[in-house]
Amino acid sequence: MSDDYVFTTELIAKIISEIKIGRAADIDGLMGEHLIKAHPIVYIFRLMVLSRHIPTAFGYSYIVPIPKGTVGIHRLLNCEHFRGIAIGPIISQVFEYCFLINWVIFCIAAAINLDS
């Protein structure tokens, strides 16, 4: 991967600025507010790409049951009355968005080069 497609501080800052605040904490207890106020994590992302290693913790999440519709107190509840949402690490979500943006740029550049 050339230097044109590496993670930049500007790209990561843009992704982090789009994080919605006030959401649930991830499995490590981190929230969007932590990344918004943190020092840029560009060096960690670059090391992950160069070493071709993604932390296994990026695959961990926990499931939170959310009631479907109106859950009354007069009926018995079972798992069919809930849907689950997975809460994953916020840093892995930022890395994923940065990687996807770079991948799109790389694919567009490759398509342009094939047409030439």
VENBELZI-V421351 format. One record per pair of residues at least 12 apart in sequence whose ideal C-beta (glycine too) atoms are under 10 Angstrom apart, sorted by the first residue. I is the first residue (numbers start at 1). J is the second residue. Records with the same first field share a line. If there is no record, write none. Layout:
# VENBELZI-V421351
I=J ; J
This chain:
# VENBELZI-V421351
1=49 ; 50 ; 102 ; 106
2=106 ; 109
4=102 ; 105 ; 106 ; 109
5=49 ; 99 ; 101 ; 102 ; 103 ; 105 ; 106 ; 109
6=42 ; 45 ; 46 ; 49 ; 50 ; 98 ; 102
7=40 ; 41 ; 42 ; 43 ; 44 ; 45 ; 46 ; 48 ; 49 ; 94 ; 95 ; 98 ; 99 ; 101 ; 102
8=40 ; 42 ; 45 ; 46 ; 98 ; 102
9=40 ; 41 ; 42 ; 43
10=40 ; 42
11=42 ; 45 ; 94 ; 97 ; 98 ; 101 ; 102 ; 105
12=35 ; 40 ; 41 ; 42 ; 44 ; 45 ; 94 ; 95 ; 97 ; 98
13=36 ; 40 ; 42
14=97 ; 98 ; 101
15=35 ; 93 ; 94 ; 95 ; 96 ; 97 ; 98 ; 100 ; 101
16=32 ; 35 ; 36 ; 37 ; 38 ; 40 ; 41 ; 90 ; 94 ; 97 ; 98
17=35 ; 36
18=32 ; 94 ; 97
19=31 ; 32 ; 33 ; 34 ; 35 ; 36 ; 90 ; 93 ; 94 ; 97
20=32
21=33 ; 35 ; 36
23=87 ; 90
24=62 ; 64 ; 85 ; 87 ; 90
25=87 ; 90
26=57 ; 60 ; 61 ; 62 ; 87 ; 88 ; 89 ; 90 ; 91 ; 92 ; 93
27=57 ; 60 ; 61 ; 62 ; 87 ; 88 ; 89 ; 90
28=57 ; 60 ; 89 ; 90 ; 91
30=89 ; 90 ; 91
31=90
32=90 ; 93 ; 94
33=90
34=90 ; 91
35=90 ; 91 ; 93 ; 94
38=91
41=91 ; 94 ; 95 ; 98
42=98
44=91 ; 95
45=91 ; 94 ; 95 ; 98 ; 99
48=95 ; 99
49=95 ; 98 ; 99 ; 102
54=92 ; 95 ; 96 ; 99
55=89 ; 91 ; 92 ; 95
57=88 ; 89 ; 91 ; 92
58=88 ; 89 ; 91 ; 92 ; 93 ; 95 ; 96
59=88 ; 89 ; 92
60=86 ; 87 ; 88 ; 89 ; 92
61=85 ; 86 ; 87 ; 88 ; 89 ; 92
62=84 ; 85 ; 86 ; 87 ; 88
63=82 ; 83 ; 84 ; 85 ; 86 ; 87
64=82 ; 83 ; 84 ; 85 ; 86 ; 87
65=77 ; 79 ; 81 ; 82 ; 83 ; 84 ; 85
66=82 ; 83 ; 84 ; 85
67=81 ; 82 ; 83
68=80 ; 81 ; 82 ; 83
69=81
